[in-house]
Amino acid sequence: MASDWRMRPTIIENWDPSINTILAIDENGTIDLNGVRKNLLNIYPDKAHNDRWFTITGVELKRENFYQFKNSINDIKYKYWKDGCFNYKSGRKRVVFHSREIRKQTGPFNPKIIDYDKFIDDITSLIANTPFTIYSSSIDKAEHIIKYAYPYPVYNLCLNFIIERYCMNLNKKGLTGIIMLESRGKKEDKIILEFLINLIDKGNNFNSADTFSCIKGVYFNPKWSKSNGNKMSYILLELADLISYPIHKYVKFNKKDEAFLNFENKIYNYPNVNGYGLKIFPS
């Protein structure tokens, strides 16, 4: 494990044996408030407006379950694509399970390339049979603007809740963890890293730094591993991606689709998830 994660956004390639869990994080929607503010009359009270909601979702996997998940997800990739790879526009790479491409049936997921229905069945079984815990937070940006004269940054607000709940759960069990986010760019990653280091070192309005001391690292990984010639992907980020969109959709439309129902019981503190594994701001 890289030891300089506090100095700059860093990639993690290996899971340190001393760490019990990893929380992989994905997001849906935009953090922009200006567009919502300008179009507030058009957006409100349309709860399903495309730019109204922002969601961050974290999936926690324990070390003891990681290798089975790794084998299972790679089995699916090798089942549908030669060597588990696909000829992307930027070159031949390991197939990455990207929710939007799967839904749109584009790229590797084109039904002309694979048996799409069977693939969906396999992904559904993989998610149902993998033990992991979900922490998700969404914000209604229109309501946020209406309620607060100086609204708190939406990304920080949602991320703060997820990390807080993750740490509270780890502390109950005496476990440690690291956080993995998808890299968005040096500037963006640096801002998030600084926010998380401040949270870990100083706590927040409700919890002291002791609550967050179970976090032993924060890392920013791309979709593919360049050190492995793009023939390896970061599968926990893929899992977070597959989980986050159905939650975002549920929050937006207040309707549980099949994908959501498939993993609903994995949301932290199920069946009493509201305010625990599933938080909607403002509320």
Beta strands, then each sheet from edge to edge (+ up, - down):
strand 1: 21-28
strand 2: 53-62
strand 3: 85-88
strand 4: 91-94
strand 5: 133-140
strand 6: 177-182
strand 7: 215-221
strand 8: 278-281
sheet 1: 7+ 6+ 1+ 2- 5+ 8+
sheet 2: 3+ 4-
end
